[in-house]
Amino acid sequence: MKNGMIVCPQPEAAEAGAAVLERGGNAVDAAIACAFMQGVVDPLMSGIGGFGSMQLYMPGRGVHEIIEFYARASLSATAEMWTDKLLGQSRDGFAFLLEGGISEFGHLAVCTPGSVKGYDHALSRYGTMDWADVIAPAIRQAREGVLVRPHMHWFWSQDQKGTGQVNTADKLRYSETGRRLYFRPDGSVKRPGDLVVNPEMATTLERLARGGADLFYQGELAEEIAADFAAHGGLISREDLARYTLSVAAPIWGSYRGFPISTSPPPASGLSMLQILNMLEPFAIGELAHGGTEHVRLLAEAMKRMTIDKDAFMGDPAYVDVPVARLISKEHAAAQAESIRRGERADVKRLERSSSRETTHVSVVDRHGNAVALTHTLGSPSGAITPGLGFIYNGTMSRFDPRPGRAASIAPGKRRSSSAAPTIVFKDEKPFTVMGAPGGSYIAPAMAQGVMNIIDFGMGMLEAVAAPRIVAVSNSIDISNRIRRSVGEELTGMGYDLKRSPQSYPFAALHGIRIDDGRCTGGADPQRDGMAIAVAAG
């Protein structure tokens, strides 16, 4: 390789990972250092109270696998526990809405976190640096503080009540720690340029650095976490933490116009991304005007059909049969493509009563050609913070369907389905693009568009991640504010329900690396505040 590269949505985290590469660390070392830093500088998006997955490709060691450290429902959870609480579903299908928001915020909303276990698994087996060494930058940053960035402020100040969901600011008010960290003295949320200093998180990370991951699942931290949940009527217990396990899976494979693609299997959403690509492969996408009427129509119809399959089949394969081979087959896609060609319109059934989702991503390639695509998240922040620990727990119980007998129904120990799709596209048997995104239900559609932007439209990585996008994960088509008004008028005239975002860069946030002749170029989606940093091979 002529250089290495790291791309992620936060400048401080990208810099932490780049520093590791510059010191001679490999892609795994850099990714984990970056991930710990992301939990400090984007604490509502990720952290040690969260979960995620990592696609790891290390050709020199013959390793290519998906490390899955997804959140699990408490062992005390039951399929019927909230059947009488259901109010509806978010328009994007991400969350089920319950009375009082009990599955969205507070201690009841939390699933058993997996991030610490996942970071430790990857680093101890495939990294070259010490656990305490990769945590050290995050500890320093937590003590020094982080400046509130524009995207952070936008996220925690948006009003979601119209969607039936709990506002993030209200979640942050749930705990004394949240009120102290994230609000000004006048009670308003902190603004861009304000400083968030979190010495309690720094101390927790120092304890982890000394005691290792077992401290979180079987040691003193586990005791403190379980006691806090017991005191607040939460579900997570010492048994949940002690019995938490991650999994390692082979990637699932697809292809698009001859480019092999490896991505994450269920319960993650690489399958959904492949479905969109398969459905659109029979069409001459590259000959269309990007963001034009026919391009948007084709994208939307493929996304709706993917969504119907996702709602019907997606769940934890340990609990439900997910027909992966059939869903990603070219034959299944060909039938869907023919339906699209005939002008038929898919109908997405929802319990509707859209929003952004709380995730982050890092893509890394090192000088040896090792590649990591790591997507980790809180799902959505619960607002629950154990006194003295400083970090927010995930709020992912809302992702489970409270109706028994369905693919996404609640079950003890079940992994909630994940929207993550860390992906590697290959060319000539070597990685060509390494990419992933935060963004909930919008991830698979955004990833598919990123792949098509590169392969069909010949874009470089930055252009590909920044190009205008659309999503259609309901019967509406949501479009970027940079899709031309004339296109919107034509689609409306065809009978489509169009919803224009006020944002120029909405719908997930792609972060990727493109490799041409051994040289990496990167792209950080302008939706977030991140960056790409190249590191010389020498």
Buried (B, 14 or more C-beta within 10 A) or exposed (E): BBBBBBBBBBBBBBBBBBBBBEBEBBBBBBBBBBBBBBBBBBBBBBBBBBBBBBBBBBBEEEEBBBBBBBBBBBBBBEBEBBEEBBBBBBBBBBBBBBEEBBBBBBBBBBBBBBBBBBBBBBBEEBBEBEBBBBBBBBBBBBBEBBBBBEBBBEBBBEEBEEBBBBBBBBBBBBBEBBEEBBBEEEEEBBEEEBEBBBEBBBBBBBBBBEBBBBBBBBBEBBEBBBEBBBEBEBBBBBBBBEBBEBBEBEBBBBBBEEBBBBBBBBBBBBBBBBBBBBBBBBBEBEEBEBBBBBBBBBBBBBBBBBBBBBBBBBBBBEBBEBBBEEBBBEEBBBEBBEBBEEEEBBEBEBBBEBBBBBBBBBBBBBBBBBBBBBBBBBBBBBBBBBEEBBBBBBBBBBBBBBBEEBBBBBBBBBBBBBBBBBBBBBBEEEBBBBBBBBBBBBBBBBBBBBBBBBBBBEBBBBEBBBBBBBBBBBBBBBBBEBBBEEBBEBBEEEEBEBBBBEEEBBBBBBBBBBBEEEEBBBBBBEBBBBBBBBBEBE
